[in-house]
Amino acid sequence: MVLGELYSNALEHGVLGLDSALKHDAAGFALYYQQRAERLGMLQTGFIRVTVRVEPVAAGGRLTLSVEDSGQGFDIEKVRMQIPAGNELYGRGLRLVCELSREARWSADGRTACVEFSWEGVA
């Protein structure tokens, strides 16, 4: 779920430059996905790089996911302050990523997300 959200964000907002604010109602959702399809069809360059790292730690293990895109990046602190309370039709993905992972962080340029999960015991 978290990897899917990070990948979708990298594709839609990073590579394609879409704005989730369009998704404020049903017509906005339709416009958002129409623009998504059009931009995917015209895409000439861009990348999404996913790195998965699993490592043992003293009492269990750690999984680290890193997703980097070729987009313009974003200001993570500005976005965090704009996270909707829960009733909005958009903007819930970042909150979901933070709630489901042990740690979530973004690069200063906003182009790379890194999340960690950990567990205790034998994997």
TIBA-15026 format. One record per residue: residue in one letter; x, y, z of N, C-alpha, C, O, CB in turn; chain. Coordinates in Angstrom, 1 decimal, padded with zeros to 4 digits, m for minus. Atoms other than C-alpha are relative to their C-alpha. Glycine has a CB too. Example, Ala and Ser with C-alpha at 12.3 -4.5 7.8 and 13.67 -1.06 7.14 Angstrom:
<nodes>
+---+--------+--------+--------+--------+--------+--------+--------+--------+--------+--------+--------+--------+--------+--------+--------+---+
! r !    nc1 !    nc2 !    nc3 !   cac1 !   cac2 !   cac3 !    cc1 !    cc2 !    cc3 !    oc1 !    oc2 !    oc3 !   cbc1 !   cbc2 !   cbc3 ! c !
+---+--------+--------+--------+--------+--------+--------+--------+--------+--------+--------+--------+--------+--------+--------+--------+---+
! A !  000.9 ! m001.2 !  000.0 !  012.3 ! m004.5 !  007.8 !  000.9 !  001.2 !  000.0 !  001.9 !  001.2 !  000.7 ! m001.0 !  000.0 !  001.2 ! A !
! S ! m000.9 ! m001.1 !  000.0 !  013.7 ! m001.1 !  007.1 ! m000.8 !  001.1 !  000.8 ! m000.3 !  002.2 !  000.9 !  000.4 !  000.5 ! m001.4 ! A !
+---+--------+--------+--------+--------+--------+--------+--------+--------+--------+--------+--------+--------+--------+--------+--------+---+
</nodes>
This chain:
<nodes>
+---+--------+--------+--------+--------+--------+--------+--------+--------+--------+--------+--------+--------+--------+--------+--------+---+
! r !    nc1 !    nc2 !    nc3 !   cac1 !   cac2 !   cac3 !    cc1 !    cc2 !    cc3 !    oc1 !    oc2 !    oc3 !   cbc1 !   cbc2 !   cbc3 ! c !
+---+--------+--------+--------+--------+--------+--------+--------+--------+--------+--------+--------+--------+--------+--------+--------+---+
! M !  000.8 ! m001.2 !  000.0 !  000.0 !  000.0 !  000.0 !  000.9 !  001.3 !  000.0 !  000.6 !  002.2 ! m000.8 ! m000.9 !  000.0 !  001.2 ! A !
! V ! m000.9 ! m001.2 !  000.0 !  002.8 !  002.5 !  000.9 !  000.8 !  000.1 ! m001.2 !  000.9 !  001.2 ! m001.8 !  000.9 ! m000.2 !  001.3 ! A !
! L ! m000.8 ! m000.1 !  001.3 !  004.9 !  001.6 ! m002.1 ! m000.9 !  000.5 ! m001.1 ! m000.4 !  001.3 ! m001.9 !  000.6 ! m001.4 ! m000.3 ! A !
! G !  000.9 ! m000.4 !  001.0 !  001.9 !  002.0 ! m004.3 ! m000.3 !  001.5 !  000.0 ! m000.4 !  002.2 ! m001.0 ! m001.3 ! m000.8 !  000.1 ! A !
! E !  000.2 ! m001.4 ! m000.1 !  001.2 !  005.4 ! m002.9 !  001.2 !  000.9 ! m000.4 !  001.0 !  001.9 ! m001.0 ! m000.4 !  000.3 !  001.5 ! A !
! L ! m001.3 ! m000.8 !  000.4 !  004.8 !  006.6 ! m003.2 !  000.2 !  000.0 ! m001.5 !  000.6 !  001.0 ! m002.1 !  001.2 ! m000.6 !  000.7 ! A !
! Y ! m000.2 !  000.1 !  001.5 !  004.9 !  005.3 ! m006.8 ! m001.0 !  000.9 ! m000.7 ! m000.6 !  001.7 ! m001.6 ! m000.1 ! m001.4 ! m000.5 ! A !
! S !  001.1 ! m000.8 !  000.6 !  001.6 !  007.0 ! m007.7 !  000.4 !  001.5 !  000.1 !  000.2 !  002.3 ! m000.8 ! m001.4 ! m000.3 !  000.6 ! A !
! N ! m000.4 ! m001.4 ! m000.2 !  002.8 !  010.3 ! m006.2 !  001.1 !  000.4 ! m000.9 !  001.1 !  001.5 ! m001.5 !  000.4 !  000.2 !  001.5 ! A !
! A ! m001.1 ! m000.3 !  000.8 !  006.1 !  010.1 ! m008.0 ! m000.4 !  000.2 ! m001.5 !  000.0 !  001.1 ! m002.1 !  001.1 ! m001.1 !  000.1 ! A !
! L !  000.4 !  000.0 !  001.4 !  004.4 !  009.4 ! m011.3 ! m000.9 !  001.2 ! m000.2 ! m000.7 !  002.1 ! m001.1 ! m000.8 ! m001.2 ! m000.4 ! A !
! E !  001.0 ! m001.1 !  000.2 !  001.4 !  011.8 ! m011.0 !  000.5 !  001.4 !  000.3 !  000.2 !  002.3 ! m000.5 ! m001.2 ! m000.3 !  000.8 ! A !
! H ! m000.4 ! m001.3 ! m000.4 !  002.9 !  014.7 ! m009.2 !  001.4 !  000.4 ! m000.4 !  001.7 !  001.5 ! m000.9 ! m000.1 !  000.2 !  001.5 ! A !
! G ! m001.3 ! m000.2 !  000.4 !  006.6 !  014.3 ! m009.9 !  000.2 !  000.0 ! m001.5 !  000.6 !  001.1 ! m002.1 !  000.9 ! m001.0 !  000.6 ! A !
! V ! m000.3 !  000.1 !  001.4 !  006.9 !  013.1 ! m013.5 ! m001.0 !  000.7 ! m000.9 ! m000.7 !  001.4 ! m001.8 !  000.0 ! m001.5 ! m000.4 ! A !
! L !  001.1 ! m000.6 !  000.9 !  003.5 !  014.3 ! m014.9 ! m000.4 !  001.4 !  000.5 ! m001.0 !  002.1 ! m000.3 ! m001.2 ! m000.9 !  000.1 ! A !
! G !  000.3 ! m001.3 ! m000.5 !  003.2 !  017.4 ! m012.7 ! m001.5 !  000.3 !  000.2 ! m001.9 !  001.5 !  000.0 !  000.5 !  001.0 ! m001.0 ! A !
! L !  001.5 ! m000.2 ! m000.3 ! m000.5 !  016.9 ! m011.8 ! m000.2 !  000.6 !  001.4 !  000.6 !  000.4 !  002.3 ! m000.7 ! m001.3 ! m000.2 ! A !
! D !  000.3 ! m000.7 ! m001.3 ! m002.1 !  018.9 ! m009.0 ! m001.3 ! m000.7 !  000.6 ! m002.3 ! m000.7 !  000.0 ! m000.3 !  001.5 ! m000.2 ! A !
! S !  001.1 !  000.7 ! m000.6 ! m004.3 !  016.9 ! m006.6 ! m001.2 !  000.9 !  000.4 ! m002.3 !  000.4 !  000.6 !  000.5 ! m000.7 !  001.2 ! A !
! A !  001.0 ! m000.9 ! m000.4 ! m006.3 !  020.0 ! m005.8 ! m001.2 ! m000.1 ! m001.0 ! m002.3 !  000.3 ! m000.7 !  000.5 !  001.4 !  000.1 ! A !
! L !  001.0 !  000.1 !  001.0 ! m008.2 !  019.3 ! m009.0 ! m001.1 ! m001.0 !  000.5 ! m002.3 ! m000.9 !  000.1 !  000.5 ! m000.6 ! m001.3 ! A !
! K !  000.9 !  001.1 ! m000.5 ! m009.8 !  016.3 ! m007.2 ! m001.0 !  000.4 !  001.1 ! m001.2 ! m000.3 !  002.0 !  000.8 ! m001.2 !  000.4 ! A !
! H !  000.9 ! m000.5 ! m001.1 ! m012.2 !  018.4 ! m005.1 ! m001.4 ! m000.4 ! m000.2 ! m002.2 ! m000.3 !  000.8 !  000.1 !  001.5 !  000.0 ! A !
! D !  001.3 !  000.6 !  000.2 ! m015.3 !  016.9 ! m006.7 !  000.1 ! m001.0 ! m001.1 !  001.1 ! m001.2 ! m001.7 ! m001.1 !  001.2 ! m000.3 ! A !
! A !  000.0 !  001.0 !  001.0 ! m016.4 !  014.3 ! m009.2 !  000.5 !  000.5 ! m001.4 !  001.2 ! m000.2 ! m002.1 ! m001.4 ! m000.5 ! m000.2 ! A !
! A ! m000.5 ! m000.6 !  001.3 ! m015.8 !  016.6 ! m012.2 !  001.5 !  000.2 !  000.0 !  002.2 !  000.1 ! m001.0 ! m000.7 !  001.4 ! m000.3 ! A !
! G ! m001.4 ! m000.1 ! m000.1 ! m012.4 !  017.4 ! m010.9 !  000.8 ! m001.3 ! m000.1 !  001.9 ! m001.3 ! m000.7 !  000.3 !  000.7 !  001.4 ! A !
! F ! m000.7 !  001.4 !  000.1 ! m011.5 !  013.7 ! m010.5 !  000.1 ! m000.3 ! m001.5 !  001.1 ! m000.8 ! m002.0 ! m000.8 ! m001.0 !  000.8 ! A !
! A !  000.1 !  000.4 !  001.5 ! m012.6 !  013.2 ! m014.2 !  001.1 !  000.8 ! m000.7 !  001.8 !  000.3 ! m001.6 ! m001.3 !  000.3 ! m000.6 ! A !
! L ! m001.0 ! m000.9 !  000.7 ! m010.4 !  016.2 ! m015.3 !  001.4 ! m000.5 !  000.4 !  002.3 ! m000.5 ! m000.5 ! m000.2 !  001.4 !  000.4 ! A !
! Y ! m001.3 !  000.5 ! m000.5 ! m007.4 !  014.9 ! m013.2 !  000.4 ! m001.2 ! m000.8 !  001.5 ! m001.3 ! m001.3 ! m000.1 ! m000.3 !  001.5 ! A !
! Y ! m000.4 !  001.2 !  000.7 ! m007.5 !  011.5 ! m014.8 !  000.0 !  000.1 ! m001.5 !  000.7 ! m000.6 ! m002.2 ! m001.0 ! m001.1 !  000.4 ! A !
! Q ! m000.1 ! m000.3 !  001.4 ! m008.1 !  012.9 ! m018.2 !  001.4 !  000.6 ! m000.3 !  002.1 !  000.2 ! m001.3 ! m001.1 !  001.0 ! m000.5 ! A !
! Q ! m001.3 ! m000.6 !  000.1 ! m005.0 !  015.0 ! m017.8 !  001.1 ! m001.0 !  000.2 !  002.1 ! m001.0 ! m000.5 !  000.2 !  001.2 !  001.0 ! A !
! R ! m001.0 !  001.1 ! m000.3 ! m003.1 !  012.0 ! m016.4 !  000.2 ! m000.8 ! m001.3 !  001.3 ! m001.1 ! m001.7 ! m000.5 ! m000.9 !  001.2 ! A !
! A ! m000.1 !  000.8 !  001.2 ! m003.9 !  010.0 ! m019.5 !  000.7 !  000.7 ! m001.1 !  001.5 !  000.2 ! m001.9 ! m001.4 ! m000.5 ! m000.4 ! A !
! E ! m000.6 ! m000.8 !  001.1 ! m003.0 !  012.8 ! m021.9 !  001.5 !  000.2 !  000.2 !  002.3 !  000.0 ! m000.7 ! m000.7 !  001.4 !  000.0 ! A !
! R ! m001.4 ! m000.2 ! m000.2 !  000.3 !  013.5 ! m020.2 !  000.8 ! m001.3 ! m000.1 !  002.0 ! m001.3 ! m000.5 !  000.2 !  000.6 !  001.4 ! A !
! L ! m000.7 !  001.3 !  000.1 !  001.2 !  009.8 ! m020.0 !  000.2 ! m000.3 ! m001.5 !  001.3 ! m000.8 ! m001.9 ! m000.8 ! m001.1 !  000.6 ! A !
! G ! m000.1 !  000.2 !  001.5 !  000.5 !  009.6 ! m023.8 !  001.0 !  000.9 ! m000.7 !  001.6 !  000.4 ! m001.7 ! m001.3 !  000.3 ! m000.6 ! A !
! M ! m001.0 ! m000.9 !  000.6 !  002.8 !  012.5 ! m024.5 !  001.4 ! m000.1 !  000.6 !  002.3 !  000.6 !  000.2 ! m000.5 !  001.5 !  000.1 ! A !
! L ! m001.3 !  000.0 ! m000.7 !  005.6 !  011.6 ! m022.1 !  001.1 ! m000.5 ! m000.8 !  001.1 ! m001.5 ! m001.5 ! m000.2 ! m001.0 !  001.2 ! A !
! Q ! m001.2 !  000.3 !  000.8 !  009.0 !  011.6 ! m023.7 !  001.2 ! m000.4 !  000.9 !  002.0 ! m001.3 !  000.6 !  000.4 !  001.1 ! m000.9 ! A !
! T ! m001.1 !  000.2 ! m000.9 !  011.3 !  011.6 ! m020.7 ! m000.5 !  000.0 !  001.4 ! m001.7 !  000.3 !  001.7 !  001.1 !  001.1 ! m000.1 ! A !
! G !  000.4 !  000.1 ! m001.4 !  011.3 !  011.1 ! m017.0 !  000.3 ! m001.4 !  000.6 !  000.4 ! m002.4 ! m000.2 ! m001.5 !  000.3 !  000.2 ! A !
! F ! m000.3 !  001.2 ! m000.6 !  012.0 !  008.4 ! m014.5 ! m000.6 ! m000.1 !  001.4 ! m000.8 !  000.9 !  002.1 !  001.5 ! m000.3 !  000.0 ! A !
! I !  000.3 !  000.3 ! m001.4 !  011.0 !  006.8 ! m011.2 !  000.9 ! m001.2 !  000.3 !  000.9 ! m002.2 ! m000.3 ! m001.6 ! m000.4 !  000.2 ! A !
! R ! m000.9 !  001.0 ! m000.4 !  013.6 !  004.9 ! m009.4 ! m000.4 ! m000.5 !  001.4 ! m000.5 !  000.3 !  002.3 !  001.5 !  000.5 !  000.1 ! A !
! V !  000.4 !  000.7 ! m001.3 !  012.6 !  002.4 ! m006.6 !  001.1 ! m000.8 !  000.5 !  001.7 ! m001.6 ! m000.2 ! m001.3 ! m000.8 ! m000.2 ! A !
! T ! m001.0 !  000.8 ! m000.6 !  015.1 !  001.0 ! m004.2 ! m000.6 ! m000.6 !  001.2 ! m001.3 !  000.0 !  002.0 !  001.2 !  000.9 !  000.4 ! A !
! V !  000.5 !  000.8 ! m001.2 !  014.3 ! m001.7 ! m001.7 !  001.2 ! m000.6 !  000.7 !  002.1 ! m001.2 !  000.1 ! m001.0 ! m001.2 ! m000.5 ! A !
! R ! m001.1 !  000.5 ! m000.8 !  016.6 ! m002.6 !  001.1 ! m000.5 ! m000.7 !  001.2 ! m001.3 ! m000.2 !  002.0 !  001.0 !  001.1 !  000.4 ! A !
! V !  000.4 !  000.8 ! m001.2 !  016.1 ! m005.4 !  003.7 !  001.2 ! m000.3 !  000.7 !  002.2 ! m000.8 !  000.1 ! m000.9 ! m001.3 ! m000.4 ! A !
! E ! m001.2 !  000.3 ! m000.8 !  018.5 ! m005.7 !  006.5 ! m000.3 ! m000.5 !  001.4 ! m001.3 ! m000.1 !  002.0 !  000.9 !  001.2 !  000.1 ! A !
! P !  000.3 !  000.4 ! m001.4 !  018.7 ! m007.6 !  009.8 !  000.5 !  001.0 !  001.0 !  001.5 !  001.7 !  000.7 !  000.7 ! m001.4 !  000.2 ! A !
! V ! m000.5 ! m000.8 ! m001.1 !  019.0 ! m005.7 !  013.0 !  000.0 ! m000.8 !  001.2 ! m000.5 ! m002.0 !  001.1 ! m000.9 !  001.3 !  000.2 ! A !
! A ! m000.2 !  000.8 ! m001.2 !  019.7 ! m006.9 !  016.5 ! m001.2 ! m000.9 !  000.4 ! m001.0 ! m002.1 !  000.6 !  000.3 !  000.9 !  001.2 ! A !
! A !  001.1 !  000.8 ! m000.4 !  016.2 ! m008.0 !  017.3 ! m001.1 ! m000.2 ! m001.0 ! m002.2 ! m000.4 ! m000.7 ! m000.6 !  000.6 !  001.2 ! A !
! G !  001.0 !  000.1 !  001.1 !  014.5 ! m008.3 !  013.9 !  000.5 !  000.4 ! m001.3 !  001.6 !  000.0 ! m001.7 ! m001.2 !  000.8 !  000.4 ! A !
! G ! m000.5 ! m000.5 !  001.3 !  014.8 ! m006.5 !  010.7 ! m000.6 !  001.3 ! m000.4 ! m001.4 !  001.9 !  000.3 ! m000.4 ! m001.0 ! m001.1 ! A !
! R !  000.4 ! m001.3 !  000.5 !  014.3 ! m003.3 !  008.7 ! m000.2 ! m000.1 ! m001.5 !  000.7 ! m000.6 ! m002.2 !  001.0 !  001.1 !  000.5 ! A !
! L !  000.2 ! m000.1 !  001.4 !  012.8 ! m002.7 !  005.3 !  000.0 !  001.5 ! m000.3 ! m000.8 !  002.3 !  000.3 ! m001.4 ! m000.7 ! m000.4 ! A !
! T !  000.0 ! m001.4 !  000.4 !  013.6 !  000.6 !  003.7 ! m000.4 !  000.1 ! m001.5 !  000.2 ! m000.6 ! m002.4 !  001.5 !  000.6 !  000.2 ! A !
! L !  000.5 ! m000.2 !  001.4 !  011.8 !  001.8 !  000.5 !  000.4 !  001.4 ! m000.3 !  000.2 !  002.4 !  000.5 ! m001.5 ! m000.2 ! m000.1 ! A !
! S ! m000.3 ! m001.4 !  000.5 !  013.1 !  004.8 ! m001.5 ! m000.5 !  000.1 ! m001.4 ! m000.3 ! m000.7 ! m002.2 !  001.6 !  000.2 !  000.1 ! A !
! V !  000.6 ! m000.3 !  001.3 !  011.3 !  006.3 ! m004.4 !  000.4 !  001.4 ! m000.4 !  000.1 !  002.4 !  000.2 ! m001.6 ! m000.1 !  000.0 ! A !
! E ! m000.5 ! m001.3 !  000.6 !  012.9 !  009.0 ! m006.5 ! m000.6 !  000.2 ! m001.4 ! m000.8 ! m000.7 ! m002.1 !  001.6 !  000.0 ! m000.1 ! A !
! D !  000.6 ! m000.3 !  001.3 !  011.4 !  010.8 ! m009.5 !  000.8 !  001.1 ! m000.6 !  001.6 !  001.8 !  000.1 ! m001.5 !  000.3 !  000.1 ! A !
! S ! m000.7 ! m001.1 !  000.8 !  012.7 !  013.2 ! m012.2 ! m000.7 !  001.3 !  000.0 ! m000.3 !  002.2 ! m000.7 !  000.3 ! m000.5 ! m001.4 ! A !
! G !  000.8 ! m001.2 !  000.0 !  010.1 !  015.8 ! m011.4 !  000.7 !  001.2 !  000.6 !  001.9 !  001.2 !  000.9 ! m001.3 ! m000.2 !  000.6 ! A !
! Q ! m000.5 ! m001.3 ! m000.5 !  010.5 !  019.4 ! m010.1 !  000.2 ! m000.1 !  001.5 !  000.9 !  000.8 !  002.1 ! m000.9 !  001.1 ! m000.3 ! A !
! G ! m000.1 !  000.0 ! m001.4 !  010.2 !  018.3 ! m006.5 ! m001.1 !  000.8 !  000.7 ! m001.8 !  001.5 !  000.0 !  001.4 !  000.4 !  000.5 ! A !
! F !  001.0 ! m000.8 ! m000.7 !  008.1 !  019.9 ! m003.8 !  000.5 !  000.4 !  001.4 !  001.5 ! m000.2 !  001.9 ! m001.3 ! m000.7 !  000.1 ! A !
! D ! m000.3 ! m000.4 ! m001.3 !  008.3 !  021.6 ! m000.4 ! m000.8 ! m000.8 !  001.0 ! m002.0 ! m000.6 !  001.2 ! m000.2 !  001.5 !  000.2 ! A !
! I !  000.7 !  001.0 ! m000.9 !  007.5 !  018.8 !  002.1 ! m000.7 !  000.7 !  001.1 ! m001.8 !  000.3 !  001.5 !  000.9 ! m001.0 !  000.5 ! A !
! E !  000.6 ! m000.7 ! m001.2 !  006.8 !  021.2 !  005.0 ! m001.2 !  000.7 ! m000.4 ! m002.2 !  000.8 !  000.3 !  001.0 !  001.0 !  000.6 ! A !
! K !  001.2 ! m000.7 !  000.5 !  004.4 !  023.3 !  002.9 ! m001.2 ! m001.0 ! m000.2 ! m002.3 ! m000.8 !  000.2 !  000.3 !  000.7 ! m001.3 ! A !
! V !  001.1 !  001.0 !  000.3 !  002.5 !  020.1 !  001.8 ! m000.5 ! m000.6 !  001.4 ! m001.7 ! m000.8 !  001.5 !  000.6 ! m001.1 ! m000.8 ! A !
! R !  000.5 !  000.6 ! m001.3 !  002.4 !  018.7 !  005.4 ! m001.0 !  001.0 !  000.7 ! m001.9 !  000.5 !  001.3 !  001.2 ! m000.2 !  001.0 ! A !
! M !  000.9 ! m000.9 ! m000.7 !  000.7 !  021.9 !  006.6 ! m001.3 !  000.1 ! m000.7 ! m002.3 !  000.6 ! m000.2 !  000.7 !  001.4 !  000.0 ! A !
! Q !  001.2 !  000.0 !  000.7 ! m001.9 !  021.5 !  003.9 ! m000.8 ! m001.3 ! m000.1 ! m001.8 ! m001.4 ! m000.8 !  000.3 !  000.5 ! m001.5 ! A !
! I !  000.7 !  001.3 !  000.0 ! m002.9 !  017.9 !  004.6 ! m001.4 !  000.2 !  000.6 ! m001.6 !  000.7 !  001.7 !  000.8 ! m001.0 !  000.9 ! A !
! P !  001.4 ! m000.1 ! m000.5 ! m006.7 !  017.8 !  004.9 ! m000.3 ! m000.8 !  001.2 !  000.4 ! m001.7 !  001.6 ! m000.9 ! m000.4 ! m001.1 ! A !
! A !  000.4 !  000.6 ! m001.3 ! m008.4 !  016.9 !  008.1 ! m000.5 ! m001.5 ! m000.2 ! m000.4 ! m002.3 !  000.8 ! m001.1 !  000.8 !  000.7 ! A !
! G !  000.5 !  001.4 !  000.2 ! m009.9 !  013.7 !  006.6 ! m001.2 ! m000.1 ! m000.9 ! m001.5 ! m001.1 ! m001.4 ! m000.3 ! m000.6 !  001.3 ! A !
! N !  001.2 !  000.0 !  000.8 ! m013.0 !  014.7 !  004.7 !  000.2 !  000.3 ! m001.5 ! m000.7 !  000.1 ! m002.3 ! m001.0 !  001.1 !  000.5 ! A !
! E ! m000.3 ! m000.4 !  001.4 ! m011.3 !  015.9 !  001.5 !  000.1 ! m001.3 ! m000.9 !  000.4 ! m002.4 ! m000.4 !  001.3 !  000.8 ! m000.1 ! A !
! L ! m000.1 !  001.1 !  001.0 ! m011.3 !  013.8 ! m001.7 !  001.5 ! m000.2 ! m000.4 !  001.7 ! m001.2 ! m001.2 ! m000.9 !  000.3 ! m001.1 ! A !
! Y ! m001.4 !  000.1 !  000.4 ! m007.5 !  014.3 ! m002.1 !  000.9 !  000.3 !  001.2 !  000.4 !  000.8 !  002.2 !  000.3 !  001.0 ! m001.2 ! A !
! G ! m000.9 ! m000.4 ! m001.0 ! m004.4 !  014.8 ! m000.1 !  000.2 ! m001.0 !  001.2 !  000.9 ! m000.6 !  002.2 ! m000.3 !  001.3 !  000.6 ! A !
! R ! m000.1 !  000.9 ! m001.2 ! m004.7 !  011.7 !  002.2 !  001.2 ! m000.9 ! m000.1 !  001.6 ! m001.6 !  000.9 ! m001.3 ! m000.8 !  000.0 ! A !
! G ! m001.1 !  001.0 !  000.2 ! m001.8 !  009.7 !  000.7 !  001.2 !  000.3 !  000.9 !  001.8 ! m000.7 !  001.4 !  000.5 !  000.1 ! m001.4 ! A !
! L ! m001.2 ! m000.3 ! m000.9 !  001.0 !  011.5 !  002.6 ! m000.3 ! m000.4 !  001.4 !  000.6 ! m000.9 !  002.1 !  000.3 !  001.5 ! m000.1 ! A !
! R !  000.3 !  000.4 ! m001.4 ! m000.8 !  011.0 !  005.9 !  000.0 ! m001.5 !  000.1 !  000.5 ! m002.0 !  001.1 ! m001.4 !  000.6 !  000.4 ! A !
! L !  000.0 !  001.5 ! m000.1 ! m001.3 !  007.3 !  005.1 !  001.4 ! m000.5 !  000.0 !  001.7 ! m001.4 !  000.8 ! m000.7 ! m000.5 ! m001.3 ! A !
! V ! m001.4 !  000.4 !  000.0 !  002.4 !  006.9 !  004.3 !  000.6 !  000.2 !  001.4 !  001.3 ! m000.7 !  001.9 !  000.8 !  000.8 ! m001.1 ! A !
! C ! m000.6 ! m000.3 ! m001.3 !  003.4 !  008.6 !  007.6 ! m000.6 ! m000.9 !  001.1 !  000.1 ! m001.4 !  002.0 ! m000.2 !  001.4 !  000.3 ! A !
! E !  000.6 !  000.8 ! m001.0 !  000.9 !  006.6 !  009.6 !  000.4 ! m001.5 !  000.0 !  000.5 ! m002.2 !  001.0 ! m001.5 !  000.1 !  000.0 ! A !
! L ! m000.3 !  001.5 !  000.2 !  001.8 !  003.1 !  008.2 !  001.4 ! m000.3 !  000.1 !  001.8 ! m001.5 !  000.3 ! m000.5 ! m000.4 ! m001.3 ! A !
! S ! m001.5 !  000.3 ! m000.1 !  005.6 !  003.4 !  008.3 !  000.5 !  000.5 !  001.4 ! m000.1 !  001.3 !  002.1 !  000.7 !  000.7 ! m001.1 ! A !
! R ! m000.7 ! m000.3 ! m001.3 !  007.9 !  003.6 !  011.3 !  000.6 !  001.4 ! m000.2 !  000.6 !  002.2 !  000.8 !  001.1 ! m001.0 !  000.3 ! A !
! E ! m000.6 ! m001.3 !  000.3 !  009.6 !  006.6 !  009.7 ! m000.2 !  000.3 ! m001.5 !  000.0 ! m000.5 ! m002.3 !  001.5 !  000.0 !  000.4 ! A !
! A !  000.2 ! m000.5 !  001.4 !  008.9 !  008.7 !  006.6 !  000.8 !  001.3 ! m000.1 !  000.6 !  002.2 !  000.7 ! m001.5 !  000.1 ! m000.4 ! A !
! R ! m000.7 ! m001.3 !  000.2 !  011.2 !  011.4 !  005.2 !  000.2 !  000.3 ! m001.5 !  000.0 ! m000.7 ! m002.3 !  001.4 ! m000.1 !  000.7 ! A !
! W ! m000.2 ! m000.4 !  001.4 !  011.8 !  013.3 !  002.0 !  001.2 !  000.8 ! m000.1 !  001.7 !  001.5 !  000.8 ! m001.3 !  000.9 ! m000.4 ! A !
! S ! m001.3 ! m000.8 !  000.2 !  014.9 !  014.8 !  000.5 ! m000.4 !  001.5 !  000.0 ! m001.5 !  001.9 ! m000.2 !  000.6 ! m000.4 ! m001.4 ! A !
! A !  000.2 ! m001.5 ! m000.1 !  015.4 !  018.6 !  000.7 ! m000.6 !  000.5 ! m001.3 ! m001.4 !  001.5 ! m001.3 !  001.3 !  000.6 !  000.2 ! A !
! D !  000.6 ! m000.4 !  001.3 !  014.5 !  018.9 ! m003.0 ! m001.4 ! m000.6 ! m000.3 ! m002.0 ! m000.2 ! m001.3 !  001.0 ! m000.3 ! m001.1 ! A !
! G !  001.3 !  000.6 !  000.2 !  011.3 !  016.9 ! m002.6 ! m000.2 ! m001.0 ! m001.1 ! m001.3 ! m001.3 ! m001.5 ! m001.0 !  001.1 ! m000.2 ! A !
! R !  000.0 !  001.0 !  001.1 !  012.2 !  014.4 ! m005.3 !  000.1 ! m001.5 !  000.5 ! m000.1 ! m002.4 ! m000.3 !  001.0 !  000.3 ! m001.0 ! A !
! T ! m000.2 !  001.3 ! m000.5 !  012.9 !  011.4 ! m003.1 ! m000.7 ! m000.2 !  001.3 ! m000.5 !  000.6 !  002.3 !  001.6 ! m000.3 !  000.2 ! A !
! A !  000.6 !  000.4 ! m001.3 !  010.8 !  009.7 ! m000.4 !  000.6 ! m001.2 !  000.5 !  001.0 ! m002.1 ! m000.3 ! m001.6 ! m000.2 ! m000.3 ! A !
! C ! m000.6 !  001.2 ! m000.6 !  012.2 !  007.2 !  002.0 ! m000.8 ! m000.4 !  001.2 ! m001.0 !  000.4 !  002.1 !  001.5 !  000.3 !  000.4 ! A !
! V !  000.8 !  000.5 ! m001.2 !  010.2 !  005.1 !  004.4 !  000.6 ! m001.2 !  000.5 !  001.2 ! m002.0 ! m000.2 ! m001.5 ! m000.3 ! m000.4 ! A !
! E ! m000.6 !  001.2 ! m000.7 !  011.2 !  002.5 !  006.9 ! m001.1 ! m000.7 !  000.8 ! m002.0 ! m000.1 !  001.3 !  001.1 !  000.4 !  001.0 ! A !
! F !  000.8 !  000.9 ! m000.7 !  009.4 ! m000.4 !  008.4 !  000.9 ! m000.9 !  000.8 !  002.0 ! m001.3 !  000.3 ! m001.0 ! m000.9 ! m000.9 ! A !
! S ! m000.8 !  000.9 ! m000.8 !  010.8 ! m002.6 !  011.2 ! m000.8 ! m001.0 !  000.7 ! m002.0 ! m000.8 !  000.9 !  000.9 !  000.8 !  001.1 ! A !
! W !  000.7 !  001.1 ! m000.7 !  009.9 ! m005.8 !  013.0 !  000.9 ! m000.6 !  000.9 !  002.2 ! m000.6 !  000.8 ! m000.6 ! m001.0 ! m001.0 ! A !
! E ! m000.7 !  000.7 ! m001.0 !  011.0 ! m007.8 !  015.9 ! m000.1 ! m001.5 ! m000.3 ! m001.1 ! m002.0 ! m000.8 ! m000.4 !  000.3 !  001.4 ! A !
! G !  000.1 !  001.4 !  000.1 !  011.8 ! m011.5 !  015.9 !  000.6 ! m000.5 ! m001.3 !  001.2 !  000.3 ! m002.1 ! m001.4 ! m000.5 !  000.1 ! A !
! V ! m000.6 !  000.6 !  001.2 !  012.9 ! m013.9 !  013.1 ! m000.9 !  000.4 ! m001.2 ! m002.2 !  000.2 ! m001.1 !  000.2 ! m001.5 !  000.2 ! A !
! A !  000.7 ! m000.4 !  001.2 !  011.8 ! m012.7 !  009.6 ! m000.3 ! m001.3 ! m000.8 ! m001.0 ! m001.2 ! m001.8 !  000.7 !  001.0 ! m000.8 ! A !
+---+--------+--------+--------+--------+--------+--------+--------+--------+--------+--------+--------+--------+--------+--------+--------+---+
</nodes>
